[in-house]
Amino acid sequence: MSEERIVEQKKDIYKTSRVLYVLEAALEYFISLLVTGAYLAKITSAIGMSDTITGILTSFVSLGFGFQIFAIFLANKRPVKCWVTLLHCLNQLVFALIYFVPLFSIPHEVKIILFIIFLLAGHILNNVVNSPKINWFMSLVEDKRRGAFTANKEMVSLIGGMIFSFLMGSIIDRMESTGNINGAFIVCGCSIFILMLLHSFTLIFSKEKPAEDKEKISSLQLLKELTGDKNLF
């Protein structure tokens, strides 16, 4: 191997981290599939939640991106790897707990309250860490390669998600047909927990570029500039 090639390989110390980012995105997508759509409808049906409340929650979750504004108060906490990993782990753990709510021996009203708290907390935390995490990983990709990299990453998530949905749907339908809906909930909850562990490993073993030496802007100043941006509104 030529000396030039060796030097080039030494320079690209983030190659493994980019591969882990592709896996991280796919695992996160698998988890998101289990807390939306038909899967979520089975839980709301099991705990007796009305269609009205379900509709309100769905609309609220759709606006969850608005909670990314809270990431401003964490913007100066560099490196981001530590707190992004912890908050992501917490958010996915809360999603896993959603599937155990129907199994709790507690009053009907308490089940609904717990379900709402777990669902909203999971989505709020996810939106808070989403932007810093994307900035972290995309900084490892060269500008001219980001389009192709993102396209490949999304294709892996999409194809993997189709296979995952088919397998999980088949398992749940089979268990539900035998009257074992609680068993189906346990399978989904445990699946999210396992995916959470794998997802956490992709974050833990990924590298983060050192923060650049530049003047730090206070969170309040960042918030003031953001709210004063007419184009944003």
Rosetta blueprint (number, residue, H / E / L):
1 M L
2 S L
3 E H
4 E H
5 R H
6 I H
7 V H
8 E H
9 Q H
10 K H
11 K H
12 D L
13 I L
14 Y L
15 K H
16 T H
17 S H
18 R H
19 V H
20 L H
21 Y H
22 V H
23 L H
24 E H
25 A H
26 A H
27 L H
28 E H
29 Y H
30 F H
31 I H
32 S H
33 L H
34 L L
35 V L
36 T L
37 G H
38 A H
39 Y H
40 L H
41 A H
42 K H
43 I H
44 T H
45 S H
46 A H
47 I L
48 G L
49 M L
50 S L
51 D H
52 T H
53 I H
54 T H
55 G H
56 I H
57 L H
58 T H
59 S H
60 F H
61 V H
62 S H
63 L L
64 G H
65 F H
66 G H
67 F H
68 Q H
69 I H
70 F H
71 A H
72 I H
73 F H
74 L H
75 A L
76 N L
77 K L
78 R L
79 P L
80 V L
81 K H
82 C H
83 W H
84 V H
85 T H
86 L H
87 L H
88 H H
89 C H
90 L H
91 N H
92 Q H
93 L H
94 V H
95 F H
96 A H
97 L H
98 I H
99 Y L
100 F L
101 V H
102 P H
103 L H
104 F L
105 S L
106 I L
107 P L
108 H H
109 E H
110 V H
111 K H
112 I H
113 I H
114 L H
115 F H
116 I H
117 I H
118 F H
119 L H
120 L H
121 A H
122 G H
123 H H
124 I H
125 L H
126 N H
127 N H
128 V H
129 V H
130 N H
131 S H
132 P H
133 K H
134 I H
135 N H
136 W H
137 F H
138 M H
139 S L
140 L L
141 V L
142 E L
143 D H
144 K H
145 R H
146 R H
147 G H
148 A H
149 F H
150 T H
151 A H
152 N H
153 K H
154 E H
155 M H
156 V H
157 S H
158 L H
159 I H
160 G H
161 G H
162 M H
163 I H
164 F H
165 S H
166 F H
167 L H
168 M H
169 G H
170 S H
171 I H
172 I H
173 D H
174 R H
175 M H
176 E H
177 S H
178 T L
179 G L
180 N L
181 I H
182 N H
183 G H
184 A H
185 F H
186 I H
187 V H
188 C H
189 G H
190 C H
191 S H
192 I H
193 F H
194 I H
195 L H
196 M H
197 L H
198 L H
199 H H
200 S H
201 F H
202 T H
203 L H
204 I H
205 F L
206 S L
207 K L
208 E L
209 K L
210 P L
211 A L
212 E L
213 D L
214 K L
215 E L
216 K L
217 I L
218 S L
219 S H
220 L H
221 Q H
222 L H
223 L H
224 K H
225 E H
226 L H
227 T H
228 G L
229 D L
230 K L
231 N L
232 L L
233 F L
